[in-house]
Amino acid sequence: MDPSIWWSIAIILTLLCLSAFFSGSETALTAVNRASMHRMAAQGSKGAKTALDLTDDNERLIGAILLGNNLVNILAASLATAAFTMLFGEAGVAWATLVMTLLVLIFAEVLPKTYAITNPETAAVRVAPIIRVLVRVLAPIVRTIQLIVRSALGILGVSTDPDAHVMAPAEQIKGTIDLHHSEGSVDKIDRDRLLAALDLKDREVAEVMRHRSDIQSISADEPPEDILAFCLESPHTRIPLWRGEPENIIGVLHAKDLLRAEYKLVRQASDPDAALKSLDLMSVAMKPWFVPDTRPLDDLLRAFLRRKTHFALVVDEYGVLQGLVTLEDIIEEIVGDITDEHDVDAEGLIREADGAFVMPGAMTIRDLNRALDWELPDEEATTVAGLMIHEAQTIPTEGQVFAFHGIRFEVLERTRHQITRLRLRPLMRTPALAKET
């Protein structure tokens, strides 16, 4: 056998090893957990720090690895074709194709990538220093290729943003949480809380506020003893004060401040009744804080913490009172309903024997989706009743039935123009009912 063939085989095997290195490096550096790399870098791992620096510019990293990988694969295939042609003549091309396909697939692709996926952190730390040198050496060629690609895409009418990421970090986290939940490693309640915390920036105050029709407030012109009795009977700690009309809020009375002021007056006065009537409520009440109904919840949460307050009144773009929102309302979006010994029991979701669900019309679509793992849209409406009215394009009467989004909606109760009670049943779980409807 010609000695040159042996040299060709040795070079081909070396190129296959380089191809395996490039394939494994690509998988390791793209699959590595950046949080783990940050932790290892903080502990003094130089390889982890290098891996983080490389993954900061994924386009340049992948470009350099693919350039090196394709270069060694093509060179190996060319040498194999020449060697097999010398050995088998014209049939050598077919033999070279078959042998190189098997060698590249098994030893240069599947094997190194399987190892990299199994041990991404270890592999990334080991290959990072070498890949960093490769990226620097091939940087001019990679930049030229990037310019050619973007120019070609521009000719085809496709605009590219070199600074844009395929997926935002928040979306990556959401995808990871959903993936682990589907695999059973994250409970539903934990998934809901984590996703709810990430969704705060996409949700507005109007979606969680208490509507103005449900606000417990009292006129500031009422006698102090009546206001004191009202506060003691109310399950709420903060009571809005209005003057002229309920929408004209002029102050917020905290029950603790009121009782403290009353106690001070009664102790110092010889006539407790007269002292109680002389109380100046506006000197005790806090100045109301108004927020727009379009304000994102995460921004309002930070404002609550910064102002050290738990209560805000919500207005629309015209300054008209729409409702109120508390710090507890935002926290409930993450952890679910919070109740204490003073809360009034609210009618919630009730499951019936036939698989239907009875609920108040004011129940939010988000709470319903989270409780039943449904996917009803909440872009056009906040409450279940609002969704039904939006889809029906009318205010239904008691007994009317509609079917939207695979769900059967039935109106059980209506008070004036407000739908107060509904029954919902998934149509896909009851084929007979779906046909009837």
Residue pairs with C-beta under 8 A, 6 or more apart in sequence:
1 87
2 86
5 83
5 86
5 87
8 79
8 80
8 82
8 83
9 83
11 76
11 79
12 76
12 79
12 80
12 83
15 72
15 73
15 75
15 76
15 79
16 72
16 76
16 103
16 104
16 107
16 108
18 68
18 72
19 69
19 72
19 73
19 76
19 104
19 108
19 109
20 107
20 108
20 109
20 111
20 112
21 112
21 127
21 130
22 65
22 68
22 69
22 72
23 69
23 108
23 109
23 112
23 113
23 116
24 112
24 113
24 115
24 116
24 123
24 127
25 65
25 116
25 123
25 127
25 130
25 131
26 62
26 65
26 66
26 69
27 112
27 113
27 116
27 117
27 120
27 123
28 116
28 119
28 120
28 123
28 124
28 127
29 51
29 54
29 55
29 61
29 65
29 124
29 127
29 128
29 131
30 55
30 58
30 62
31 116
31 117
31 120
32 51
32 55
32 120
32 121
32 124
33 120
33 121
34 52
34 55
36 121
37 48
37 51
37 52
37 55
37 121
37 124
38 48
38 52
40 47
40 48
40 121
40 125
41 48
41 49
41 52
45 125
46 129
47 124
47 125
47 126
47 128
47 129
48 121
48 124
48 125
48 128
50 128
50 129
50 132
51 124
51 125
51 128
53 132
54 61
54 128
54 131
54 132
54 135
55 61
59 146
59 162
60 135
60 139
60 142
60 143
61 131
61 135
63 138
63 142
63 145
63 146
64 131
64 134
64 135
64 138
64 139
64 142
65 131
65 134
67 138
67 141
67 142
67 145
68 134
68 138
73 104
73 108
76 100
76 104
77 96
77 100
80 96
80 99
80 100
81 92
81 93
81 96
81 97
83 92
83 96
84 92
84 93
84 95
84 96
84 99
85 92
85 93
85 96
86 92
87 95
88 95
115 123
116 123
135 142
146 162
150 160
150 162
153 159
153 160
154 160
167 175
170 198
170 201
173 194
173 198
174 195
174 198
177 186
177 191
177 194
177 195
178 191
178 195
180 186
180 191
181 187
181 188
181 191
186 194
188 373
189 336
192 336
192 370
193 334
193 335
193 336
196 333
196 334
196 370
197 334
199 333
200 296
200 297
200 298
200 301
200 330
200 333
200 334
201 296
201 297
201 298
201 299
202 296
203 296
203 297
203 333
203 366
204 293
204 294
204 295
204 296
204 297
205 291
205 292
205 293
205 294
205 295
205 296
205 297
205 300
205 314
205 325
206 293
206 294
206 314
206 322
206 382
207 297
207 364
207 366
207 378
207 382
208 297
208 325
208 329
208 330
208 332
208 333
208 364
209 293
209 314
209 322
209 323
209 324
209 325
209 329
210 323
210 324
210 325
210 326
210 329
211 322
211 323
211 362
212 246
212 247
212 321
212 322
212 323
212 324
214 323
215 240
215 246
215 323
215 324
216 234
216 236
216 239
217 239
217 240
217 241
217 242
217 246
217 249
218 226
218 227
218 230
218 239
218 240
218 241
218 242
219 241
219 242
219 243
220 227
220 241
220 242
220 243
220 250
220 251
220 281
220 282
220 285
221 243
222 230
223 277
224 262
224 276
224 277
224 278
224 279
224 281
225 276
225 277
227 239
227 241
227 253
227 258
227 281
228 258
228 262
228 276
230 239
231 239
231 253
231 255
231 258
232 255
234 255
235 342
235 343
235 344
237 254
237 255
237 256
238 252
238 253
238 254
238 255
238 310
238 311
238 326
239 252
239 253
239 255
240 249
240 251
240 252
240 253
240 288
240 313
240 324
241 249
241 250
241 251
241 252
241 253
241 281
241 282
241 285
242 248
242 249
242 250
243 250
247 320
247 321
249 288
249 313
249 321
250 282
250 285
250 288
251 281
251 282
251 285
251 286
251 287
251 288
252 285
252 286
252 287
252 288
252 311
252 313
253 281
253 284
253 285
253 286
254 284
254 286
257 284
257 285
257 286
258 281
258 284
261 279
261 283
261 284
262 276
262 279
265 275
265 276
265 278
265 279
266 272
266 275
266 276
268 275
269 275
288 313
289 307
289 309
289 311
289 312
289 313
290 312
290 313
290 314
290 315
290 319
291 300
291 303
291 312
291 313
291 314
291 315
291 325
292 314
292 315
292 316
292 317
293 314
293 315
293 316
293 322
293 323
294 317
297 330
297 333
300 312
300 325
300 330
301 327
301 330
304 310
304 312
304 327
304 330
309 327
310 326
310 327
310 328
311 324
311 326
311 327
312 324
312 325
312 326
313 321
313 323
313 324
314 321
314 322
314 323
314 324
314 325
315 321
315 322
316 322
328 338
331 338
332 338
333 366
336 370
346 360
347 360
348 359
348 360
348 363
349 357
349 358
349 359
349 363
349 368
349 371
349 372
350 357
350 358
350 359
351 357
352 358
352 423
354 425
354 430
355 425
355 426
355 429
355 430
356 408
356 423
356 424
356 425
357 372
357 423
357 424
357 425
358 412
358 421
358 422
358 423
359 368
359 384
359 421
359 422
359 424
360 420
360 421
360 422
361 383
361 384
361 385
361 388
361 418
361 419
361 420
361 421
361 422
362 383
362 384
362 385
362 420
363 383
363 384
364 378
364 382
364 383
364 384
365 376
365 377
365 378
365 381
365 382
365 383
365 384
365 386
365 387
366 378
366 382
368 374
368 376
368 384
368 424
369 375
369 376
369 378
374 407
374 426
376 384
376 387
376 405
376 407
377 387
377 405
378 387
380 386
380 387
380 390
381 387
381 389
381 390
384 422
384 424
385 418
385 419
385 420
385 422
387 404
388 396
388 402
388 404
388 409
388 411
388 419
388 422
389 395
389 396
389 419
391 402
391 404
391 405
392 402
392 404
395 414
395 417
395 419
396 402
396 411
396 414
396 419
397 411
397 414
398 411
398 412
398 413
398 414
399 410
399 411
400 410
400 411
401 408
401 409
401 410
401 411
401 437
402 408
402 409
403 409
403 427
403 434
403 437
406 426
406 427
406 428
407 424
407 425
407 426
407 427
408 424
408 425
408 426
408 427
408 433
408 437
409 422
409 423
409 424
410 422
410 423
410 424
410 425
411 419
411 421
411 422
412 421
412 422
412 423
413 419
413 420
413 421
414 420
425 433
427 433
427 434
427 437
428 434
